[in-house]
Amino acid sequence: MRLPLIAEEIVAMVAERLADGKRPHELLILKHCIKGAEDPIGMAMVEARERYGLAVTSLIEQSCIAVLTGSFFVGAAIKKYANAAIFTYDSGALRVRREVQTLLVHNREFTDIVRELVNLGLYLYETKYSKLYKDTPFQLYQSYTYTDVCRLLAWEKDCVPLNIGGYKYDEHTKSYPVFINYNKAEDISSTTKYEDRFIDPANLIAISKSNRTLQSDDVQRALHADEEGVAMHLFVRKNKNDAGSKEFYYLGRIHASSQAELISMQDEEKKRTVSAVELWYRLETPVRDDIYEYITGD
């Protein structure tokens, strides 16, 4: 028997966005929704803390709510998950949607599918993603997409890759992820063929976006991140054509040194020279040998 359309869309959202187990909080909320808890979000936050030893902050709670109300999604995902919200605001109060509550009570097949996805996601979290690196929501050397990073860092909204462009600072969470495609494709713009490179497993040179100087806001933010309490994170993939090419290895926290240098690049399309900045980063944890050899090797 086919599920109602709204049930199919909810199942698709849970399967595609949550069941990979990269964060357990939303899964625990769904678990307590299935159990009929009066406060599934509160119960889930308690379980996240007591069962997994996870920090539970207002930022994380609001991030989960954004995902489960659909306000986190951007671009094509807005339409795709338009009817997949679990929670809604009713007269200013956050509640499980009436349609979802009806499905959980009266549609056994739907409830069983969601329960199975929740159990799968929690299993994957426990076996693949639960050994978190220091005070971060990431496991060292595991792989994450742009969307994973935005969600796990508790950003209010997702961000399409084009708008990240290699790195992006989020003021709300004071987080600053840096994404690097180590080997650049030949068909990309000349001003995006940045010569990002490891000096050794503990040191990296990364190039800023084009048309930047040492005084540009994003460059200054990186240079003064430590003193301003901004957490910088490094994500690297070998190239866009790599297996699992939408995902980046998480390589830990990084710190920019004052050893930054203004450089010039040729914009072949516009026949002009543009400026950029070479930033030197120190990795808190040197890259594991096998990962380093894979990324830097031919």
N, C-alpha and C positions, 0 to 999 in steps of 0.2 A: 504493500500500500504506500502510495507516494505521500511524502510529508507536505503539509501546507507550505506555501511559498515563503512565508515569514520564517518558518522553522528551517527550511533549506538554507536561507540566507544567514541565519544565526549559526547553523552548523558550519557553513563555509567560512564565516569569519573566525570562529573558534579554531577550526582546523588549520586555516592559513595563517593566522596571526598569533595564536596563543599556544597551540598544542605542541610546538617545537620545544617548549620547556625552558626558554631562555630567561623567563621571569615567572615565579610561581604565584605571585599575588593575585592576578586576575583569575587564575585557575582555582585558587582557594575560595575566592568570592563565588565563583560558579558552583563549587562544591557545596557551599553553605546555602546558596539559592536552591539547589536541588533538595537539600535537607529541609527546606522551609523555614530557615532561621529568620527571626524578626529583624535582625541586624546582620546580614551576611557580610557586609564590608567590615564592620567592627570585629566579627568573629574571625574573618580571614586574616586581618592584621594581627590579631592575637596569636593565631596559629603560625603565621609566618615568623613571628618573633620566637615563640616557644618551641616550635618543631624544627625550624631551620636556623634559628639564631640570627635572623635578618633584622637589620635596622628598619624600623617603621616610622616614617616621617610624614608630615602633612604633604610634602611634595610627592612622595610615592603614592600616597592615598589619592591625591588629586589626579595624578597621572593615570592610575587605574580607572578612576571614574571617567576621565576623558576618553579612554579606550572603550569602556563599556557603555558610554552614552553616544559614542561615535564622533565626538568633537575633536578627537586627536587626528582623525584621518584628513588627508588633503588630496587634491587632484582627482584622478579617476576612482580612487578608493572611496570618496564621498558618495558617489553614485552607487558603486558596487555594494557598499555596506549600509545603504540608506535605511533599510528595514531590519538591520541586524543589531540594533541597540538593545542591550539587556536592561539598562536603567534609563529613566527619564525624570525630568523635573516636573512635578505635579503640584501646582499652587505653591511653588517655591521649595518644595520638599523633594529630595531625591528618593525615588521608589523604583522597585522592579516594575517594568512595564506590565500593564494589565494583560496584554496579549501573551507575554512571556510567562507570566504567572499561570495563565490558563493552560498553556502548553505543558508546563511542568506538572500540573495537577492532573490533566486529562489525557495527555498524549504520551503513553508509555514508550513508544518507539523513539520519539524525540528525546525524552529524558534519558533513556539508555544510551543513545548515541553521544549526547553531551557528557554523560558520566564517563563513558569510555575514553573520550577525548581528554577529559580532565585527568583521568588516571594515567593516560599515556604521557601527557605533558608533565605531570609531577614525577613520573618515573624518569623521563628524559632530563628533567632538572636535576634530580638526585644523582643520576649516573654520569651526566655530561657537563653540567653548568654550575654545580653547587660549590665548587672549590674556588670561591671568589678571591680575587687578587686584592690584598690589603683592604682598603675601605671602598672599593669600587663595586659596581654591580656586574662585573665581567670576570670570566675565567681566563687566565693567561693562556694564550695560544689557541683558544677557541675562536670560531669564526662568526662574524656578525655582519648583517646588512646595514645600510644607512638607516633604515627604519628601525631596526633593532636598537641601534645606538641612540637614536632620538627617544625611543620609548624607555629604554633602560636608564637613560640619564634623566628621565622624568620631565622631558620637555613638554610644554603645553600642547604643541602640535608637531606632527611629523613634518619633514622638510624634504622636498624633492631633491634628488642628487644635484641637479643643475644649479640649484640655489645654495648648495653647500660649497661646491667648487673647490674641493680640497681641504677646506677647514671651515668651521663656523663657530662663533661664540654665542652662547645662550645666556643672556643676562639674568634671566629668572633663576637659573640653577647654578650660575657661575661655572659652567662647564665649557670646554673648548676642545672638541675632538679634531684630530688631524688625520685625514685619509690620504694614503699614498698609493698610486699605481706605480710600482717600481719600474717596470718596463713599459715605455710609452708606445702606443700604436703609431704606425707611420702616417696614418691618414688624419691625425688630429691637427688642430691649429698649431702653428709654429710657436705661438705665445703660451701654449699649454704643454709644450714638450719640456717641462721643467726637469732639470738634472738633479732630482732628488737622489741621494746616495748615502749608503752607510760608509762611514770611515772605518768602523770596526763594530763588533756586536753591541757596544755601549754608546756609540756616538753616531749621529745622523745629521746630514745637511739637507734641509728642505727649502724649496724656493716658494716665496709668497706668490699671491696672485699678481698678474701683470698690472702695470700702472700704479705701483706702490713705491713709497720711499721709507726711509727709516722713521719718519714722523707719522706715517699712516696709522690710523686707529688700530687696525687689526695687527699690525706689526708691533706697535707699542704694547698692545694687550698681551701678546705672546712674551715680549721681553720682560714685562713686569708682572707676569702671571703669579709668581710665587708670593710677591709682596702684597698683591691684591686679593689673594685667596682664591685664585682661579685654577681649577683642576684641568690640566691638559692631558689628553689621552691619545695614544698612537695606534692607528689601524693601518695595516699594510697588506696589499695583495700583489702577487707577482705581476699580473696584467689582467686586462679586462677579458681576455680569452681563456683565462685559467679555468680549470674545472671548479665549479661552484663560484663562478666569476662575480656574482653579486655580493659575495662575502669577503670580508677582510679579517686577517689574523689580528687579534688584540695583543699588542706588545707592551702594554703597561703605561704607567705614568711617565711623562717626559717633562723636561725643564729646559727652557731656552737660555743660552748663555749670552753674554754681552757681545760675543764675537759674531756680530751681524754685519753684512757687507752689502752695499748698494751695487747692483749689477745692471747691465744692459742686455736686452734681447732684441732680436730682429723679428718684427712682425712682417712676414713675407707677404701676407694677403694685402696689407695696407701700405707696404713699402715704407715702413718707418721703424725707428728704434723706440722701444719702450723700456721703462725701468721696472725692476723687481728687487727683492731683498733676499739674500741668502741667510737663512737662520740656522744656527747650530744648536742641536738638541742633545742633551744627555738623557739616556734612558735610565730609569731607576733600577731596572733589572736588565742586564745584558741579554740579548736574544739567544735562546737555546741554539746549540750548534746546528742541529738538523734543519731547523726553521731558517736560520741565517743562511746556510748553504743553499737551501732551496730558493729563497727569495733572490739572493745575489748571484746565483749560478746562471750559466747560459741555458 
